[in-house]
Amino acid sequence: MHTVTSFHASTLEPGTLAALMAEYVSVERARLIRRLLVTRLGTLALIPAVLGLVFHRLTAFTSWFSIGAFLSPAACAWIVEVRRERRLARCLAEIPASTSYEVPSKPIKKL
């Protein structure tokens, strides 16, 4: 589910809204980078997995080390994304008179 937060921009200090939007953009950039890394490096991690674990062409250490080497940047990007999401949540919590709503991520189909 997505969280939508509404507030009156006129009640904020002049630099607060710009800082809040910068935090949101940084979260979206981190999310985009993580998705790209998972897709691209995950595909590359399949090569040593297939060669080592299926066809037994690599030693166990080599195949697991290669898989870990390919997937560790994606894990680091996920950690960065979580930290930025928490920082954005803290900034949103500091806004007075803000209201948050939970909305479904997919539209509900009518029967």
C-alpha positions in Angstrom: 0.0 0.0 0.0 1.1 3.5 -0.7 1.1 6.3 1.9 -0.1 9.7 0.8 0.6 12.6 3.1 -1.2 15.9 2.7 -0.4 19.2 4.4 -0.8 22.9 3.7 2.3 24.3 2.1 1.5 27.8 3.3 2.0 26.7 7.0 5.6 25.6 6.3 8.8 27.7 6.6 10.3 28.8 3.3 13.0 26.2 3.0 11.1 23.3 4.5 9.1 22.4 1.4 12.2 22.5 -0.8 14.1 20.2 1.6 11.1 17.9 1.7 10.9 17.6 -2.0 14.7 17.0 -2.2 14.3 14.1 0.3 11.5 12.6 -1.8 13.5 12.9 -5.0 16.5 11.2 -3.3 14.2 8.3 -2.2 13.0 7.9 -5.8 16.5 8.0 -7.2 17.7 5.4 -4.7 14.7 3.2 -5.6 15.4 3.5 -9.3 19.1 2.6 -8.9 18.2 -0.4 -6.7 15.8 -1.7 -9.3 18.3 -1.3 -12.1 21.0 -3.0 -10.0 18.8 -5.9 -9.1 17.7 -6.4 -12.7 21.1 -6.1 -14.3 23.4 -7.7 -11.7 20.8 -10.3 -10.8 20.9 -11.4 -14.4 24.7 -11.5 -14.3 24.6 -13.5 -11.1 22.7 -16.2 -12.9 25.8 -17.0 -15.0 28.0 -18.3 -12.1 24.9 -19.9 -10.5 24.2 -21.9 -13.6 27.9 -22.7 -14.3 28.7 -23.6 -10.7 25.6 -25.0 -9.2 23.9 -26.7 -12.2 26.8 -27.7 -14.5 29.5 -28.0 -11.8 32.0 -26.1 -13.9 33.0 -23.9 -10.9 34.0 -24.8 -7.4 31.4 -24.1 -4.7 33.5 -21.2 -3.2 33.9 -19.6 -6.6 30.3 -19.8 -7.6 29.0 -18.5 -4.2 31.6 -15.7 -4.1 30.7 -14.6 -7.6 27.0 -14.6 -6.8 27.7 -12.6 -3.7 29.9 -10.2 -5.6 27.2 -9.5 -8.1 24.4 -9.2 -5.6 26.1 -7.1 -2.9 25.8 -3.8 -4.7 22.1 -4.3 -5.0 21.9 -5.1 -1.3 23.9 -1.9 -0.5 21.5 0.1 -2.7 18.6 -1.4 -0.8 20.1 -0.3 2.5 20.6 3.2 1.1 17.0 3.3 0.0 15.7 2.2 3.4 17.8 4.9 5.1 16.5 7.6 2.8 12.9 6.4 3.3 13.3 6.7 7.0 14.8 10.1 6.7 11.8 11.2 4.5 9.4 9.7 7.1 11.1 11.7 9.8 10.8 14.9 7.8 7.1 14.2 7.2 6.5 13.5 10.9 7.9 16.9 11.8 5.4 18.8 9.7 2.6 20.2 11.8 -1.0 19.3 10.9 -0.1 16.7 8.3 -2.4 13.9 7.5 -1.4 10.5 6.1 -3.6 8.1 4.2 -3.1 4.5 3.1 -4.2 3.9 -0.4 -4.1 0.5 -2.3 -1.3 0.2 -4.8 -3.5 -1.4 -7.5 -7.0 -0.3 -8.4 -9.8 -2.5 -7.1 -11.7 -4.2 -9.9 -15.5 -4.0 -9.7 -17.4 -7.3 -10.3 
